[in-house]
Amino acid sequence: MHFCVTFELFGAAAVQKEIGDELRAQFKGKSWVRPLGETYIIKITSVEEREEIRTALVEVAQNRKAKNQRVLILIGPVIEAGDYAGFLPKDMWGKINLRTRTDAG
């Protein structure tokens, strides 16, 4: 079971790093992979886990908005299993499959 999160950060590089670190901290301790830019595939064990992470990510974005810092976030639904396709470095596919396929453990 997994879901995808992607975000776009704005502002100076130091501000983007700070916001990115704060967003990633919301899924610290989870098994995740970053196949593209600020796109993450996060392995979870329950729908409730996704909801907790979603709530925390939105809260970060709302707090940053209050500071006039722009953050855009897209959070996908829970997916039981799936085979992703595309053009990525070969070693990335094993990392993705580890988090997305039910037969990967």
C-alpha positions, 0 to 999 in steps of 0.5 A: 500500500502506498501513495504519491506526493508531489510538491512545488516550492517557491522563493530563494533556494534557502527558503525552498530547502527549509520548506522541503525539509519541513515537508519531508519531516512529515513522512520521516521514518516511512519507506519512501523513494523520490523518483523525480524532483519533489515527487515521492512514493511513500509506503504505508500500512493503512489508509489512516497513515496517509490521512495523518501525513496528508493532514501534516503536509497541508498544515505545513503549506497553510503555515507557510502561506501565513508567512507569505511563502508559496507551497503547492502540494498534490497528494494522491489516493491510496494505491494497494499495488501497482506497476509504474512505467516510464523512463528512469534510471534502471536502479530506480525501478527496484526502489519503486517496486519495493514500495509499490508491489505487494510481492516485493515485501 
